[in-house]
Amino acid sequence: MKFKRVVVTGIGAFTPIGNNLDEIFENLKNGVSGCGPITYFDTENFKTKFACEVKNFDLNKYIDRKEARKMDPYTHLAMAAAEECM
């Protein structure tokens, strides 16, 4: 098998413990948990009431509102993370 080289040109991530690399790294070092009450939908009919949601994500900073309506939330996060990489 022939190995190929990989070059990392940027890193972008939106996680339950932070929305930029510095914040994520600090929270990892400090043992901060990303778990909390579910806020995206009503959990009355579900047993589980907590999850690890991405918090304080400002979609308008990365994607035009009209374009964002054509995408699902996972795509919003992927597009924003890709832009953070660049």
A tleap script that builds the chain and sets N, CA, C and O, in Angstrom:
source leaprc.protein.ff14SB
mol = sequence {
  NMET LYS PHE LYS ARG VAL VAL VAL THR GLY
  ILE GLY ALA PHE THR PRO ILE GLY ASN ASN
  LEU ASP GLU ILE PHE GLU ASN LEU LYS ASN
  GLY VAL SER GLY CYS GLY PRO ILE THR TYR
  PHE ASP THR GLU ASN PHE LYS THR LYS PHE
  ALA CYS GLU VAL LYS ASN PHE ASP LEU ASN
  LYS TYR ILE ASP ARG LYS GLU ALA ARG LYS
  MET ASP PRO TYR THR HIE LEU ALA MET ALA
  ALA ALA GLU GLU CYS CMET
}
set mol.1.N position { 0.841 -1.170 0.000 }
set mol.1.CA position { 0.000 0.000 0.000 }
set mol.1.C position { 0.889 1.237 0.000 }
set mol.1.O position { 1.866 1.312 0.745 }
set mol.2.N position { 0.545 2.194 -0.834 }
set mol.2.CA position { 1.318 3.421 -0.919 }
set mol.2.C position { 0.634 4.513 -0.087 }
set mol.2.O position { -0.551 4.792 -0.271 }
set mol.3.N position { 1.381 5.117 0.815 }
set mol.3.CA position { 0.831 6.166 1.672 }
set mol.3.C position { 0.906 7.511 0.970 }
set mol.3.O position { 1.864 7.799 0.252 }
set mol.4.N position { -0.106 8.323 1.183 }
set mol.4.CA position { -0.133 9.669 0.627 }
set mol.4.C position { -0.054 10.661 1.770 }
set mol.4.O position { -0.469 10.362 2.890 }
set mol.5.N position { 0.459 11.804 1.499 }
set mol.5.CA position { 0.593 12.836 2.520 }
set mol.5.C position { -0.719 13.584 2.699 }
set mol.5.O position { -1.510 13.733 1.768 }
set mol.6.N position { -0.920 14.044 3.911 }
set mol.6.CA position { -2.104 14.830 4.238 }
set mol.6.C position { -1.644 16.146 4.843 }
set mol.6.O position { -0.747 16.170 5.686 }
set mol.7.N position { -2.251 17.222 4.419 }
set mol.7.CA position { -1.935 18.537 4.964 }
set mol.7.C position { -3.197 19.104 5.599 }
set mol.7.O position { -4.228 19.235 4.939 }
set mol.8.N position { -3.111 19.437 6.873 }
set mol.8.CA position { -4.239 20.066 7.564 }
set mol.8.C position { -4.082 21.572 7.405 }
set mol.8.O position { -3.109 22.157 7.880 }
set mol.9.N position { -5.040 22.190 6.736 }
set mol.9.CA position { -4.948 23.630 6.473 }
set mol.9.C position { -5.813 24.452 7.403 }
set mol.9.O position { -5.700 25.677 7.441 }
set mol.10.N position { -6.675 23.789 8.150 }
set mol.10.CA position { -7.533 24.507 9.079 }
set mol.10.C position { -8.394 23.528 9.850 }
set mol.10.O position { -8.584 22.384 9.439 }
set mol.11.N position { -8.908 23.994 10.969 }
set mol.11.CA position { -9.771 23.165 11.796 }
set mol.11.C position { -10.980 24.000 12.193 }
set mol.11.O position { -10.843 25.150 12.609 }
set mol.12.N position { -12.154 23.416 12.061 }
set mol.12.CA position { -13.381 24.082 12.472 }
set mol.12.C position { -14.296 23.080 13.149 }
set mol.12.O position { -14.449 21.954 12.674 }
set mol.13.N position { -14.895 23.476 14.240 }
set mol.13.CA position { -15.794 22.565 14.956 }
set mol.13.C position { -16.814 23.354 15.755 }
set mol.13.O position { -16.512 24.414 16.304 }
set mol.14.N position { -18.004 22.829 15.809 }
set mol.14.CA position { -19.071 23.355 16.660 }
set mol.14.C position { -19.537 22.174 17.495 }
set mol.14.O position { -20.074 21.202 16.963 }
set mol.15.N position { -19.334 22.257 18.790 }
set mol.15.CA position { -19.617 21.135 19.677 }
set mol.15.C position { -20.426 21.615 20.880 }
set mol.15.O position { -20.567 22.819 21.090 }
set mol.16.N position { -20.953 20.689 21.663 }
set mol.16.CA position { -21.676 21.082 22.881 }
set mol.16.C position { -20.809 21.793 23.922 }
set mol.16.O position { -21.337 22.427 24.836 }
set mol.17.N position { -19.483 21.693 23.791 }
set mol.17.CA position { -18.627 22.367 24.779 }
set mol.17.C position { -17.919 23.594 24.216 }
set mol.17.O position { -17.062 24.172 24.885 }
set mol.18.N position { -18.263 23.997 23.007 }
set mol.18.CA position { -17.679 25.215 22.463 }
set mol.18.C position { -17.884 25.362 20.974 }
set mol.18.O position { -18.080 24.383 20.254 }
set mol.19.N position { -17.834 26.609 20.522 }
set mol.19.CA position { -18.059 26.900 19.111 }
set mol.19.C position { -16.815 27.409 18.395 }
set mol.19.O position { -16.901 27.855 17.251 }
set mol.20.N position { -15.669 27.348 19.048 }
set mol.20.CA position { -14.399 27.637 18.390 }
set mol.20.C position { -13.325 26.810 19.085 }
set mol.20.O position { -13.539 26.298 20.184 }
set mol.21.N position { -12.186 26.684 18.448 }
set mol.21.CA position { -11.158 25.770 18.956 }
set mol.21.C position { -10.639 26.152 20.332 }
set mol.21.O position { -10.415 25.278 21.170 }
set mol.22.N position { -10.445 27.441 20.579 }
set mol.22.CA position { -9.953 27.873 21.891 }
set mol.22.C position { -10.934 27.517 23.001 }
set mol.22.O position { -10.543 27.012 24.054 }
set mol.23.N position { -12.201 27.786 22.753 }
set mol.23.CA position { -13.248 27.487 23.741 }
set mol.23.C position { -13.360 25.972 23.986 }
set mol.23.O position { -13.488 25.528 25.127 }
set mol.24.N position { -13.311 25.201 22.915 }
set mol.24.CA position { -13.396 23.741 23.042 }
set mol.24.C position { -12.214 23.209 23.839 }
set mol.24.O position { -12.389 22.392 24.743 }
set mol.25.N position { -11.012 23.668 23.506 }
set mol.25.CA position { -9.822 23.187 24.190 }
set mol.25.C position { -9.856 23.541 25.677 }
set mol.25.O position { -9.538 22.698 26.516 }
set mol.26.N position { -10.234 24.769 26.013 }
set mol.26.CA position { -10.332 25.188 27.417 }
set mol.26.C position { -11.341 24.334 28.170 }
set mol.26.O position { -11.068 23.871 29.277 }
set mol.27.N position { -12.496 24.128 27.574 }
set mol.27.CA position { -13.532 23.337 28.230 }
set mol.27.C position { -13.136 21.864 28.371 }
set mol.27.O position { -13.508 21.212 29.347 }
set mol.28.N position { -12.388 21.346 27.408 }
set mol.28.CA position { -11.867 19.978 27.541 }
set mol.28.C position { -10.894 19.888 28.712 }
set mol.28.O position { -10.963 18.956 29.512 }
set mol.29.N position { -9.988 20.862 28.808 }
set mol.29.CA position { -9.010 20.872 29.904 }
set mol.29.C position { -9.685 20.985 31.263 }
set mol.29.O position { -9.232 20.390 32.241 }
set mol.30.N position { -10.776 21.755 31.320 }
set mol.30.CA position { -11.470 22.002 32.587 }
set mol.30.C position { -12.555 20.979 32.893 }
set mol.30.O position { -13.221 21.084 33.923 }
set mol.31.N position { -12.748 20.001 32.032 }
set mol.31.CA position { -13.735 18.953 32.278 }
set mol.31.C position { -15.175 19.412 32.193 }
set mol.31.O position { -16.044 18.860 32.868 }
set mol.32.N position { -15.439 20.419 31.373 }
set mol.32.CA position { -16.795 20.938 31.218 }
set mol.32.C position { -17.639 19.931 30.440 }
set mol.32.O position { -17.188 19.377 29.437 }
set mol.33.N position { -18.854 19.700 30.904 }
set mol.33.CA position { -19.776 18.792 30.233 }
set mol.33.C position { -20.659 19.573 29.267 }
set mol.33.O position { -21.050 20.706 29.550 }
set mol.34.N position { -20.966 18.971 28.143 }
set mol.34.CA position { -21.850 19.600 27.171 }
set mol.34.C position { -23.301 19.181 27.349 }
set mol.34.O position { -24.165 19.629 26.595 }
set mol.35.N position { -23.589 18.332 28.332 }
set mol.35.CA position { -24.951 17.846 28.566 }
set mol.35.C position { -25.817 18.923 29.198 }
set mol.35.O position { -25.350 19.735 29.997 }
set mol.36.N position { -27.078 18.908 28.823 }
set mol.36.CA position { -28.039 19.828 29.404 }
set mol.36.C position { -29.438 19.470 28.951 }
set mol.36.O position { -29.622 18.545 28.160 }
set mol.37.N position { -30.427 20.202 29.448 }
set mol.37.CA position { -31.811 19.935 29.037 }
set mol.37.C position { -31.993 20.132 27.531 }
set mol.37.O position { -31.389 21.027 26.938 }
set mol.38.N position { -32.814 19.305 26.928 }
set mol.38.CA position { -33.112 19.445 25.499 }
set mol.38.C position { -33.940 20.705 25.287 }
set mol.38.O position { -34.940 20.933 25.968 }
set mol.39.N position { -33.499 21.526 24.319 }
set mol.39.CA position { -34.188 22.790 24.048 }
set mol.39.C position { -34.761 22.875 22.639 }
set mol.39.O position { -35.538 23.785 22.350 }
set mol.40.N position { -34.394 21.946 21.753 }
set mol.40.CA position { -34.825 22.028 20.362 }
set mol.40.C position { -36.258 21.560 20.125 }
set mol.40.O position { -36.853 21.903 19.104 }
set mol.41.N position { -36.820 20.783 21.050 }
set mol.41.CA position { -38.196 20.312 20.904 }
set mol.41.C position { -38.757 19.980 22.280 }
set mol.41.O position { -38.021 19.888 23.262 }
set mol.42.N position { -40.062 19.804 22.334 }
set mol.42.CA position { -40.750 19.481 23.585 }
set mol.42.C position { -40.484 18.020 23.951 }
set mol.42.O position { -40.726 17.124 23.143 }
set mol.43.N position { -39.996 17.783 25.145 }
set mol.43.CA position { -39.629 16.426 25.575 }
set mol.43.C position { -40.683 15.779 26.466 }
set mol.43.O position { -40.418 14.742 27.075 }
set mol.44.N position { -41.862 16.365 26.553 }
set mol.44.CA position { -42.899 15.867 27.455 }
set mol.44.C position { -43.228 14.396 27.224 }
set mol.44.O position { -43.454 13.660 28.184 }
set mol.45.N position { -43.258 13.958 25.975 }
set mol.45.CA position { -43.640 12.581 25.657 }
set mol.45.C position { -42.447 11.629 25.554 }
set mol.45.O position { -42.594 10.507 25.071 }
set mol.46.N position { -41.276 12.062 26.000 }
set mol.46.CA position { -40.069 11.245 25.917 }
set mol.46.C position { -39.497 11.007 27.306 }
set mol.46.O position { -39.634 11.840 28.202 }
set mol.47.N position { -38.844 9.837 27.472 }
set mol.47.CA position { -38.203 9.529 28.751 }
set mol.47.C position { -36.958 10.386 28.962 }
set mol.47.O position { -36.719 10.902 30.053 }
set mol.48.N position { -36.185 10.524 27.916 }
set mol.48.CA position { -34.939 11.276 28.025 }
set mol.48.C position { -35.212 12.766 27.905 }
set mol.48.O position { -35.914 13.204 26.994 }
set mol.49.N position { -34.665 13.529 28.809 }
set mol.49.CA position { -34.892 14.978 28.848 }
set mol.49.C position { -33.608 15.771 28.654 }
set mol.49.O position { -33.640 17.001 28.665 }
set mol.50.N position { -32.473 15.091 28.474 }
set mol.50.CA position { -31.205 15.799 28.320 }
set mol.50.C position { -30.466 15.306 27.079 }
set mol.50.O position { -30.696 14.199 26.593 }
set mol.51.N position { -29.577 16.156 26.583 }
set mol.51.CA position { -28.780 15.816 25.399 }
set mol.51.C position { -27.559 16.728 25.365 }
set mol.51.O position { -27.401 17.610 26.209 }
set mol.52.N position { -26.715 16.503 24.392 }
set mol.52.CA position { -25.549 17.359 24.173 }
set mol.52.C position { -25.799 18.170 22.903 }
set mol.52.O position { -25.448 17.740 21.804 }
set mol.53.N position { -26.399 19.328 23.060 }
set mol.53.CA position { -26.747 20.192 21.934 }
set mol.53.C position { -25.670 21.264 21.746 }
set mol.53.O position { -25.017 21.679 22.703 }
set mol.54.N position { -25.499 21.701 20.504 }
set mol.54.CA position { -24.629 22.843 20.232 }
set mol.54.C position { -25.360 24.085 20.721 }
set mol.54.O position { -26.523 24.307 20.383 }
set mol.55.N position { -24.667 24.894 21.522 }
set mol.55.CA position { -25.286 26.069 22.122 }
set mol.55.C position { -24.694 27.352 21.534 }
set mol.55.O position { -23.545 27.368 21.094 }
set mol.56.N position { -25.468 28.396 21.531 }
set mol.56.CA position { -25.015 29.739 21.115 }
set mol.56.C position { -24.442 29.763 19.694 }
set mol.56.O position { -23.466 30.465 19.428 }
set mol.57.N position { -25.037 29.014 18.804 }
set mol.57.CA position { -24.594 28.984 17.404 }
set mol.57.C position { -25.335 30.072 16.640 }
set mol.57.O position { -26.564 30.058 16.571 }
set mol.58.N position { -24.593 31.012 16.068 }
set mol.58.CA position { -25.183 32.118 15.309 }
set mol.58.C position { -25.101 31.795 13.818 }
set mol.58.O position { -24.080 32.047 13.178 }
set mol.59.N position { -26.164 31.245 13.279 }
set mol.59.CA position { -26.210 30.820 11.888 }
set mol.59.C position { -25.989 31.987 10.932 }
set mol.59.O position { -25.327 31.829 9.907 }
set mol.60.N position { -26.536 33.155 11.257 }
set mol.60.CA position { -26.451 34.315 10.358 }
set mol.60.C position { -25.021 34.793 10.140 }
set mol.60.O position { -24.750 35.519 9.184 }
set mol.61.N position { -24.123 34.400 11.000 }
set mol.61.CA position { -22.717 34.773 10.849 }
set mol.61.C position { -22.065 34.015 9.692 }
set mol.61.O position { -21.047 34.455 9.157 }
set mol.62.N position { -22.646 32.881 9.307 }
set mol.62.CA position { -22.028 32.001 8.321 }
set mol.62.C position { -22.831 31.815 7.039 }
set mol.62.O position { -22.252 31.654 5.965 }
set mol.63.N position { -24.153 31.835 7.138 }
set mol.63.CA position { -24.995 31.508 5.985 }
set mol.63.C position { -26.118 32.535 5.875 }
set mol.63.O position { -26.707 32.944 6.876 }
set mol.64.N position { -26.399 32.941 4.645 }
set mol.64.CA position { -27.514 33.841 4.380 }
set mol.64.C position { -28.823 33.184 4.817 }
set mol.64.O position { -29.028 31.993 4.582 }
set mol.65.N position { -29.697 33.944 5.444 }
set mol.65.CA position { -30.945 33.403 5.996 }
set mol.65.C position { -31.794 32.701 4.937 }
set mol.65.O position { -32.376 31.649 5.204 }
set mol.66.N position { -31.866 33.275 3.747 }
set mol.66.CA position { -32.669 32.680 2.672 }
set mol.66.C position { -32.083 31.327 2.242 }
set mol.66.O position { -32.826 30.375 2.006 }
set mol.67.N position { -30.769 31.247 2.143 }
set mol.67.CA position { -30.115 29.983 1.787 }
set mol.67.C position { -30.254 28.957 2.911 }
set mol.67.O position { -30.413 27.766 2.646 }
set mol.68.N position { -30.195 29.405 4.139 }
set mol.68.CA position { -30.275 28.503 5.292 }
set mol.68.C position { -31.622 27.787 5.355 }
set mol.68.O position { -31.696 26.655 5.834 }
set mol.69.N position { -32.674 28.423 4.884 }
set mol.69.CA position { -33.997 27.799 4.921 }
set mol.69.C position { -34.069 26.556 4.036 }
set mol.69.O position { -34.957 25.722 4.213 }
set mol.70.N position { -33.143 26.426 3.084 }
set mol.70.CA position { -33.113 25.272 2.178 }
set mol.70.C position { -32.329 24.095 2.768 }
set mol.70.O position { -32.286 23.017 2.174 }
set mol.71.N position { -31.710 24.301 3.934 }
set mol.71.CA position { -30.823 23.288 4.520 }
set mol.71.C position { -31.351 22.818 5.868 }
set mol.71.O position { -32.148 23.503 6.510 }
set mol.72.N position { -30.896 21.635 6.291 }
set mol.72.CA position { -31.248 21.163 7.624 }
set mol.72.C position { -30.173 21.612 8.616 }
set mol.72.O position { -29.102 22.055 8.202 }
set mol.73.N position { -30.445 21.503 9.922 }
set mol.73.CA position { -29.492 21.986 10.935 }
set mol.73.C position { -28.110 21.339 10.852 }
set mol.73.O position { -27.111 21.990 11.158 }
set mol.74.N position { -28.034 20.067 10.444 }
set mol.74.CA position { -26.736 19.415 10.319 }
set mol.74.C position { -25.901 20.076 9.223 }
set mol.74.O position { -24.688 20.238 9.364 }
set mol.75.N position { -26.559 20.453 8.141 }
set mol.75.CA position { -25.861 21.126 7.054 }
set mol.75.C position { -25.401 22.505 7.495 }
set mol.75.O position { -24.316 22.942 7.113 }
set mol.76.N position { -26.207 23.200 8.294 }
set mol.76.CA position { -25.803 24.507 8.827 }
set mol.76.C position { -24.471 24.375 9.562 }
set mol.76.O position { -23.545 25.153 9.337 }
set mol.77.N position { -24.391 23.380 10.443 }
set mol.77.CA position { -23.176 23.188 11.237 }
set mol.77.C position { -21.988 22.799 10.352 }
set mol.77.O position { -20.871 23.272 10.564 }
set mol.78.N position { -22.229 21.942 9.369 }
set mol.78.CA position { -21.149 21.512 8.477 }
set mol.78.C position { -20.621 22.683 7.637 }
set mol.78.O position { -19.411 22.827 7.462 }
set mol.79.N position { -21.516 23.505 7.130 }
set mol.79.CA position { -21.112 24.660 6.326 }
set mol.79.C position { -20.335 25.665 7.171 }
set mol.79.O position { -19.318 26.200 6.729 }
set mol.80.N position { -20.811 25.915 8.376 }
set mol.80.CA position { -20.126 26.855 9.269 }
set mol.80.C position { -18.765 26.318 9.679 }
set mol.80.O position { -17.802 27.083 9.731 }
set mol.81.N position { -18.656 25.033 9.970 }
set mol.81.CA position { -17.377 24.439 10.349 }
set mol.81.C position { -16.393 24.497 9.184 }
set mol.81.O position { -15.204 24.744 9.386 }
set mol.82.N position { -16.882 24.272 7.975 }
set mol.82.CA position { -16.015 24.365 6.794 }
set mol.82.C position { -15.502 25.789 6.611 }
set mol.82.O position { -14.343 25.992 6.251 }
set mol.83.N position { -16.353 26.761 6.854 }
set mol.83.CA position { -15.929 28.161 6.746 }
set mol.83.C position { -14.914 28.511 7.831 }
set mol.83.O position { -13.973 29.264 7.580 }
set mol.84.N position { -15.100 27.969 9.036 }
set mol.84.CA position { -14.136 28.176 10.115 }
set mol.84.C position { -12.775 27.597 9.729 }
set mol.84.O position { -11.738 28.162 10.075 }
set mol.85.N position { -12.776 26.483 9.019 }
set mol.85.CA position { -11.505 25.877 8.587 }
set mol.85.C position { -10.740 26.799 7.661 }
set mol.85.O position { -9.515 26.900 7.729 }
set mol.86.N position { -11.467 27.456 6.814 }
set mol.86.CA position { -10.821 28.319 5.813 }
set mol.86.C position { -10.383 29.606 6.454 }
set mol.86.O position { -9.818 30.469 5.782 }
savepdb mol mol.pdb
quit
